[in-house]
Amino acid sequence: MNGRRIVIDGPRSIAVESFELPDSPAADEILVRVHYSLISPGTELGGYANARPGSHICPGYTAVGGVLAVGKEDEEGLVGKLVYLFPERSDSRACHASLRMFKTGGLALPLPEGLGADTACFARMVNIALTPYCNAAPKTQETVFVQGLGLVGTTIGQVGRIRGLRTIGVDPDAARRERARQLGFDAVLDPEKGDVVEQVRGVTEGRGADLAVNATGHTAAFMDAIRATADGGEISTLGGARHPADLDAQRIFSEIHSRHLVVRGGWELQLPLRGMPALHVSSTEQNLKTAFRWLQNGAVALGPVWTHTIPPERFQDAYDALLERDPDYLGVVVDWR
């Protein structure tokens, strides 16, 4: 069976490549015709900008499509259904493609009736955004401070609003700040207007945020997250540490020790993939079903952040615009139909 896929073949170079897949999946596979995939800027752009000449990188980790064939009889009920694909960690690539041979160790969740396939692509962002809340102690969840108002950061704020938290966001980009305002953040801060920590304390009557989430990938922002967090609060390192910085470890340890702060990792792939009700632990499966509900009923709004739906031939244009922080681009869905 013939398909097309996106390939990063060098630094800032994209090709739309033809490829073939067998018509019959193996016992641990299902064959899916992808309808839509979603670009995840924070994860994908580093590999695009820094790829070596002659690379063959197939990006993308979120897609929705129709099941064409399955490898096991007990999964035949999926054939013909629209499913959301959440690949297992070892298979988490190559979702920007018209066909996908999907390992059944991941999740292939049928979409609820009435949820559009293109809208459902954003469920992965909701799962990522839920992770710091799933990890945090309930006592810390009154005010959330989000650093970075991209696709993930704005979704973190929306999830906080749904959960009844006061939401504060910061970003140097004016267009992103405006989108956060449209999405109902209680306060949106401009780092050019003074010390961010003082601004957070001004909004919180001097107390600081109960939960701070660094969704930037910038290590330098970690110190601001520490300082902006209230005594006894928590910091989530959801954005990872993609951009190095020199920080004062003594000061960090002193803040954590003397103010009873908790620092937690925020990587979504450490959550259990499938639900385990007896353990009362949040899972990716549970989070995605919650995401479907919120996307369908409008609790998570996409209007301000879903900026483009593009054919595969415009993929490089979208990557370049996102990499260069074009204010008109943020959430980009790729239409493979």
VEXZADO-72812 format. One line per 2 residues: their letters; for each residue y, z, x of N, C-alpha, C. Coordinates in steps of 0.02 Angstrom, whole numbers. Atoms other than C-alpha are relative to their C-alpha. Last residue first. Layout:
residues N
a> Y,Z,X,Y,Z,X,Y,Z,X  ...
END
This chain:
residues 337
rw> 34,36,55,660,160,-356,5,-75,8  54,42,-26,703,238,-188,-33,-43,-53
dv> 37,29,55,872,316,-235,-51,-51,27  22,68,-17,938,428,-96,-46,-25,-56
vv> 67,16,25,1036,581,-153,-16,-72,17  16,72,3,1188,637,-53,-74,-8,-19
gl> 68,7,25,1269,808,-77,-17,-73,-11  35,-63,-7,1423,824,34,-73,-6,-21
yd> 73,-3,-1,1535,674,61,-25,72,4  26,28,62,1717,644,11,-76,6,-5
pd> -8,-47,57,1784,764,142,-28,-27,-65  -40,36,49,1709,658,283,6,43,-62
re> -32,-45,49,1638,792,397,49,-37,-44  -71,-1,-16,1601,671,541,41,42,-50
ll> -7,-25,-69,1415,707,531,73,8,18  15,-72,-1,1418,689,342,10,30,69
ad> -53,-35,38,1506,521,350,-11,75,0  -62,0,-40,1390,460,488,56,37,-35
ya> 9,-45,-57,1234,513,392,64,4,42  -4,-69,26,1299,429,234,-9,51,56
dq> -70,-14,19,1337,265,323,7,72,-24  -38,-15,-61,1165,274,404,73,14,-15
fr> 18,-65,-27,1080,289,234,41,17,63  -63,-34,-16,1171,144,152,-12,68,34
ep> -38,41,-46,1018,30,154,66,31,20  18,-13,-70,915,168,76,41,-38,50
pi> 62,33,-17,1012,151,-88,-17,14,73  -4,61,-41,1142,285,-123,-68,-35,5
th> 69,24,5,1181,425,-245,-1,-70,31  23,69,-6,1340,512,-191,-74,-7,-18
tw> -54,49,-9,1449,666,-214,-23,-72,-1  40,61,0,1335,799,-284,48,-59,2
vp> 35,8,-65,1440,949,-231,-44,-63,3  -44,2,-59,1576,965,-365,-35,-17,65
gl> -56,47,3,1465,913,-512,43,-3,63  3,48,-55,1307,1006,-459,61,-46,3
av> -37,62,14,1318,1164,-562,-2,-45,61  -20,27,-65,1184,1298,-546,32,-68,-13
ag> -22,-61,-34,1184,1384,-716,19,-16,72  -68,5,-27,1179,1208,-789,25,63,33
nq> -47,-30,48,1028,1237,-902,72,1,26  5,30,66,917,1113,-810,51,28,-48
lw> -27,68,-3,973,1160,-635,-1,-33,-69  -72,-4,-10,949,1345,-673,32,-70,4
rf> -32,-27,60,776,1319,-747,76,0,7  5,50,54,717,1205,-607,37,24,-62
at> -48,54,-15,784,1328,-477,-2,-53,-55  -66,-27,19,686,1471,-557,54,-53,10
kl> 1,0,73,530,1363,-544,64,30,-28  -10,68,22,575,1331,-363,-1,-5,-76
nq> -70,19,-9,597,1516,-328,14,-70,-25  -40,-35,51,427,1560,-402,73,-21,4
et> 20,28,65,339,1428,-296,42,32,-56  -32,65,7,436,1481,-141,-15,-30,-68
ss> 33,56,-32,377,1659,-165,41,-63,-10  -27,65,19,456,1827,-202,-36,-55,38
vh> -38,33,-54,341,1975,-171,25,-67,-25  -70,-4,20,278,2092,-309,46,-28,56
la> -37,-28,-57,111,2108,-217,75,6,-15  22,-68,-13,6,2087,-374,39,34,56
pm> -29,-50,45,108,1936,-425,-19,71,16  50,-53,-5,62,1833,-270,25,58,-43
gr> -12,-66,29,154,1669,-297,-59,47,9  24,-7,69,128,1524,-179,8,72,-23
lp> -8,63,35,224,1477,-22,-18,6,-74  65,27,21,249,1653,41,9,-64,-41
lq> 22,-25,65,425,1668,112,-70,-26,-14  37,-62,-10,439,1636,300,-19,33,-67
le> 71,15,-10,484,1454,265,-41,62,18  38,5,62,650,1508,188,-75,-8,11
wg> 35,64,2,724,1563,354,-46,-2,-60  -7,31,66,849,1703,322,-38,-65,-7
gr> 6,73,-3,817,1825,462,2,-29,-70  63,31,19,877,2000,426,2,-75,13
vv> -2,72,-13,1010,2111,504,-68,-29,-16  66,32,-5,1029,2285,430,11,-75,10
lh> 7,68,23,1185,2390,456,-71,-25,9  62,7,38,1185,2579,469,-7,-70,-30
rs> -17,13,70,1368,2586,523,-62,-14,-43  -45,-51,26,1345,2669,693,15,-10,-74
hi> 23,-69,-5,1190,2574,744,45,48,-38  62,-7,39,1233,2399,684,-22,73,-3
es> -16,9,71,1413,2409,746,-62,12,-43  -39,-58,22,1359,2481,914,17,-4,-74
fi> 46,-56,8,1224,2350,935,36,62,-25  43,14,56,1350,2211,905,-47,58,-14
rq> -40,-11,60,1478,2289,1022,-43,-12,-63  -14,-72,6,1352,2306,1162,37,14,-65
ad> 58,-33,28,1290,2128,1133,11,75,-10  5,-66,-31,1464,2057,1162,-58,39,-33
ld> -20,-56,41,1443,1875,1113,-11,65,38  6,-62,-37,1438,1713,1213,27,57,-43
ap> -63,-34,-14,1409,1566,1097,-15,63,40  -1,-60,-42,1274,1439,1059,70,29,8
hr> -57,8,-45,1276,1318,911,8,63,41  1,68,-28,1111,1296,818,55,-10,52
ag> -45,-5,-58,1082,1481,785,0,-67,36  29,6,-67,1002,1496,614,52,6,54
gl> -18,63,-33,1100,1463,455,-31,-10,68  31,57,33,1010,1600,357,13,-66,37
ts> -13,53,-48,1056,1739,478,-29,-66,-26  54,49,-1,1070,1866,337,19,-57,48
ie> -21,65,-24,1180,2020,363,-61,-45,2  48,44,-33,1154,2180,266,32,-66,20
gg> 13,67,27,1259,2327,210,-48,-40,42  62,1,37,1251,2513,248,-19,-68,-27
da> 48,-49,-27,1434,2517,297,-62,0,-44  -13,-71,15,1517,2361,226,-52,44,33
ta> 49,-32,43,1496,2192,310,15,74,-8  -21,5,70,1648,2100,376,-46,36,-48
ri> -61,-40,12,1622,2160,555,21,-1,-73  12,-71,-14,1442,2099,565,61,42,-21
ad> 44,-24,53,1482,1932,482,-14,74,7  -41,-9,60,1630,1908,599,-42,26,-58
mf> -39,-60,-11,1514,1938,747,46,14,-59  42,-59,12,1389,1811,679,40,64,9
aa> -18,-30,65,1522,1675,666,-39,64,-14  -64,-36,-6,1506,1640,853,19,34,-65
th> 13,-68,-23,1322,1596,826,64,41,4  -43,-16,-57,1371,1443,725,-10,74,19
gt> 36,19,-60,1228,1385,612,40,14,63  -34,50,-41,1353,1393,470,-42,-27,57
an> 31,65,17,1261,1482,329,30,-56,42  -26,50,-46,1298,1657,395,-38,-65,-12
va> 48,53,-15,1264,1766,244,34,-52,45  -33,57,-33,1352,1933,224,-53,-51,20
ld> 46,48,-30,1285,2059,97,42,-56,30  66,-33,-1,1376,2217,41,-52,-44,34
ag> 51,30,42,1544,2141,88,-66,38,6  41,51,-31,1685,2247,158,-53,-25,-48
rg> 70,-21,-10,1755,2412,96,-40,-50,41  10,-32,-64,1943,2390,113,-72,14,18
et> -33,-65,-1,1975,2355,-70,-16,39,63  49,-51,20,1849,2212,-67,28,71,3
vg> 29,17,65,1972,2066,-66,-45,56,-26  -54,1,50,2076,2141,74,-26,-14,-70
rv> -14,-69,18,1919,2184,171,56,5,-51  56,-25,40,1867,2002,166,13,72,-22
qe> -4,32,66,2040,1947,224,-56,25,-45  -53,-34,37,2036,2075,365,8,-30,-69
vv> 26,-67,17,1869,2005,422,52,39,-41  45,6,58,1935,1827,413,-25,68,-22
dg> 66,-26,-16,2082,1865,528,-45,1,-62  5,-68,-27,2228,1759,475,-72,20,11
ke> -51,-45,29,2274,1609,370,-9,72,22  -64,12,-33,2181,1479,475,55,47,-24
pd> -3,-35,-64,2015,1554,423,65,-11,38  -17,50,-51,2049,1498,243,5,37,67
lv> -44,-18,-55,1962,1611,118,9,-58,48  15,50,-51,1889,1574,-53,52,7,55
ad> -51,7,-51,1882,1719,-176,-23,-50,52  -54,-46,17,1789,1742,-340,57,-3,50
fg> -6,-55,-48,1684,1586,-311,59,45,-19  -7,-67,26,1673,1489,-475,-2,57,50
lq> 65,-28,16,1603,1319,-429,3,74,-19  24,33,62,1774,1237,-436,-66,29,-23
ra> -42,-25,56,1836,1364,-308,-24,-29,-66  22,-68,14,1689,1321,-194,41,31,-57
re> 62,5,37,1731,1136,-209,-26,70,-18  -17,19,68,1910,1174,-157,-63,-6,-43
rr> -27,-59,34,1850,1269,-4,16,-17,-72  56,-44,16,1741,1121,43,24,64,-34
aa> 37,30,55,1888,1002,32,-58,44,-21  -36,-9,64,1997,1118,136,-39,-28,-59
dp> -10,65,32,1872,1129,280,30,9,-69  -62,31,-24,1892,1287,384,18,-65,-35
dv> 15,63,-34,1763,1377,276,66,-30,24  -49,21,-50,1754,1550,198,-24,-65,31
gi> 21,52,-47,1670,1614,41,55,-16,49  -55,16,-46,1678,1771,-66,-26,-53,49
tr> 15,49,-52,1566,1800,-217,63,-17,39  -65,28,-18,1565,1956,-328,-12,-46,61
lg> -37,-23,-59,1385,1977,-379,70,-29,1  -50,-49,17,1310,1959,-554,40,27,58
ri> 29,-66,-6,1148,1872,-510,50,56,-11  51,-7,51,1213,1706,-574,-29,70,-1
rg> -35,-6,65,1369,1728,-467,-51,10,-56  -31,-66,4,1263,1762,-313,35,11,-66
vq> 55,-46,13,1159,1606,-348,26,72,-5  19,8,70,1319,1506,-360,-57,47,-19
gi> -50,-31,42,1381,1578,-195,-17,-6,-74  7,-72,-8,1219,1536,-107,50,36,-45
tt> 55,-20,44,1232,1361,-181,-14,75,6  -25,-1,69,1404,1339,-104,-55,20,-49
gv> -46,-56,10,1334,1392,65,27,4,-71  36,-64,6,1184,1275,56,48,57,-17
lg> 46,4,56,1280,1115,18,-38,65,-10  33,64,9,1424,1160,132,-48,3,-59
lg> 2,21,70,1534,1311,111,-24,-72,-7  21,70,3,1508,1402,277,-12,-22,-72
qv> -34,37,-53,1513,1591,293,-28,-72,0  35,60,-24,1463,1671,128,43,-35,52
fv> -48,38,-40,1517,1849,86,-39,-57,33  28,42,-52,1415,1930,-53,56,-40,33
te> -46,51,-24,1474,2079,-155,-34,-40,55  -58,-5,44,1364,2193,-260,51,-53,17
qt> -19,61,35,1190,2167,-187,54,13,-53  -52,37,-36,1166,2295,-51,30,-56,-40
kp> -62,-39,-5,1075,2424,-158,56,-39,33  -41,4,61,944,2294,-206,67,36,6
aa> 12,-59,42,882,2281,-25,45,-3,-61  -46,-56,-4,899,2104,41,-21,58,-46
nc> 13,-45,-56,753,1986,68,40,64,-3  69,-25,3,750,1899,-100,-14,52,53
yp> 2,-48,55,940,1887,-98,-71,29,-8  -32,-64,-20,940,1809,75,0,52,-55
tl> 35,-39,-51,806,1683,19,37,63,21  30,-61,27,884,1627,-145,-28,46,55
ai> -53,-48,18,1000,1503,-61,-28,65,-27  -31,-25,-62,856,1414,25,51,54,-17
nv> 50,-42,-34,763,1400,-140,28,30,64  2,-64,36,921,1338,-226,-51,47,32
mr> -60,-38,-19,945,1205,-92,1,68,-35  10,-27,-68,764,1149,-116,60,41,22
af> 37,-63,5,793,1133,-304,-12,31,69  -41,-56,-24,927,1002,-268,-36,67,-5
ca> -2,0,-74,801,860,-281,36,62,27  51,-46,-27,775,911,-464,-1,2,76
td> -26,-68,2,939,827,-512,-49,49,33  -52,-4,-51,872,658,-456,31,70,3
ag> 31,0,-66,711,682,-553,52,5,55  -2,63,-34,805,732,-710,-29,4,70
lg> -34,-6,-65,750,891,-796,-4,-67,36  -73,1,7,711,857,-980,38,8,64
ep> -27,54,41,528,906,-977,75,7,-7  -3,-16,71,490,1026,-836,31,-58,-39
lp> -67,-16,25,452,942,-671,-4,19,-73  -24,44,53,274,952,-606,68,22,-26
la> -12,-34,63,262,1053,-444,24,-50,-53  -19,58,40,182,976,-290,7,25,-72
lg> -7,-6,72,180,1123,-170,19,-67,-30  -68,-12,26,114,1113,7,-1,6,-76
gt> -18,-67,-21,-66,1133,65,70,19,-20  2,-46,57,-97,979,-41,7,73,20
kf> 54,-49,-11,-40,866,100,2,53,-55  -21,-70,-1,72,726,33,-61,46,8
mr> 66,-30,4,50,542,70,9,75,14  14,-59,-40,227,487,32,-72,22,-12
ls> 67,-26,11,292,320,-27,-11,60,44  19,21,67,471,257,-47,-70,23,-19
ah> 47,56,0,528,357,104,-18,-17,-73  -45,57,15,655,490,150,-42,-64,6
ca> -11,4,72,521,625,135,51,-53,-19  14,66,28,461,592,313,5,-3,-76
rs> -37,57,-27,452,773,369,-13,-61,-44  -69,-1,26,384,945,328,43,-53,33
ds> -7,66,32,196,916,351,72,-12,-22  25,51,-47,161,1059,473,10,-71,-26
re> -41,3,-61,273,1176,370,-22,-56,47  15,-56,-44,192,1138,202,34,-12,67
pf> 54,6,-49,286,1008,103,-15,66,36  -19,-49,-51,387,1051,-53,-55,0,52
ly> 40,-10,-60,373,899,-166,32,51,47  -44,-19,-55,440,901,-344,-44,17,60
vl> 8,-64,-35,325,810,-462,54,9,52  -54,-9,-48,339,675,-595,-7,69,32
kg> -53,-50,11,170,653,-677,54,-5,54  -49,23,49,64,495,-682,57,48,-12
vl> -12,73,-3,-83,575,-592,46,-20,-58  -66,15,-27,-60,765,-587,16,-75,-3
ge> -51,-11,50,-206,799,-705,70,-15,24  -13,63,35,-320,719,-577,53,8,-54
ed> -72,12,1,-304,876,-469,19,-64,-37  -33,-53,37,-479,943,-504,76,-6,0
ek> 7,8,73,-552,776,-455,39,52,-38  49,-46,30,-485,788,-278,-1,-8,-76
gv> 63,0,-37,-400,654,-174,-54,44,-28  16,-65,-30,-259,614,-292,-67,-5,34
al> 71,-13,-9,-175,451,-344,-9,68,33  39,61,10,-8,381,-401,-75,13,3
vg> 65,-2,-33,92,542,-425,-40,-63,-18  56,4,45,272,505,-472,-66,-3,37
gv> 30,65,14,417,561,-365,-58,6,-48  31,-2,66,536,697,-309,-29,-69,-14
at> 5,62,38,588,728,-129,-32,13,-67  -1,-14,72,637,862,-4,1,-66,-38
yg> 51,-49,20,597,870,181,3,18,-74  2,-14,71,683,719,257,-55,49,-18
pc> -30,-62,26,676,637,427,-14,10,-75  -1,13,72,555,511,506,27,63,-35
ih> -3,-61,39,591,517,693,7,-19,-74  28,22,65,539,371,802,-8,62,-43
sg> 32,-50,43,642,389,960,-31,-33,-62  71,14,9,674,241,1075,-36,51,-42
pr> 14,71,11,839,309,1136,-75,-12,-5  5,38,-62,840,499,1120,-10,-74,-16
an> 63,35,-11,900,582,961,2,-39,66  27,-14,-67,1048,700,976,-66,-35,15
ay> -51,6,-53,1158,643,832,-30,5,69  -32,67,1,1015,608,711,48,-8,58
gg> 48,48,-24,911,761,753,26,-70,4  10,-13,-71,1063,871,733,-49,-49,31
le> -50,34,-40,1105,786,568,-7,13,75  14,68,-22,943,829,480,49,-29,51
tg> 64,9,-35,939,1017,459,-5,-68,33  7,-51,-52,1119,1058,413,-63,-9,41
ps> -41,10,-60,1144,894,321,-13,49,56  -17,-70,-17,996,905,201,41,-1,64
il> -19,-13,-70,989,728,129,19,74,6  -65,-31,-10,900,724,-40,12,12,75
sy> 1,-51,-52,756,611,-91,71,25,10  -62,-22,-32,731,513,-251,-16,49,57
hv> -57,27,38,597,410,-339,66,17,35  -61,-39,1,455,435,-215,53,-36,-42
rv> -55,48,-5,289,355,-257,65,37,-9  -59,-5,44,166,494,-220,47,-59,12
li> -44,56,-15,-11,490,-149,56,-1,-51  -18,38,60,-100,657,-151,49,-54,21
ed> -63,38,6,-192,732,-4,10,-23,-72  -56,-48,-3,-324,861,45,67,-34,-8
aa> 12,-56,45,-475,759,-11,58,50,-2  54,-43,-21,-407,602,71,-5,60,-46
ps> -13,-60,-41,-293,489,-28,-64,33,22  40,-58,21,-347,315,-86,15,59,45
dp> -5,-10,72,-223,170,-79,-34,64,-24  61,17,38,-204,185,109,10,14,-74
le> 41,-58,13,-25,188,174,-63,-22,-36  57,4,46,76,50,253,-35,67,-6
fs> 61,-32,-25,247,43,335,-54,-5,-54  58,10,43,412,-50,322,-61,34,31
ev> 61,28,-28,559,25,416,-53,-9,-54  43,-4,59,738,58,363,-62,-40,16
ai> 34,61,23,819,88,532,-36,15,-65  47,-4,55,947,219,584,-30,-69,-13
sr> 27,65,17,1045,244,745,-56,8,-51  -41,28,55,1159,390,783,-22,-71,-17
pg> -58,-40,18,1065,425,946,45,-37,-50  -43,-12,-58,903,326,938,59,42,-21
di> 29,33,-59,766,266,821,43,6,62  -51,-9,-52,796,381,672,-30,-27,64
vi> 20,-19,-68,677,307,543,62,8,42  -55,-7,-47,702,297,354,-28,23,67
rr> -21,-67,-18,553,237,255,58,-3,49  -58,0,-46,488,87,161,19,72,15
gn> -58,-41,16,319,64,78,56,-10,50  -60,7,-41,169,-51,70,57,44,-24
m> -60,0,42,0,0,0,62,0,44
END
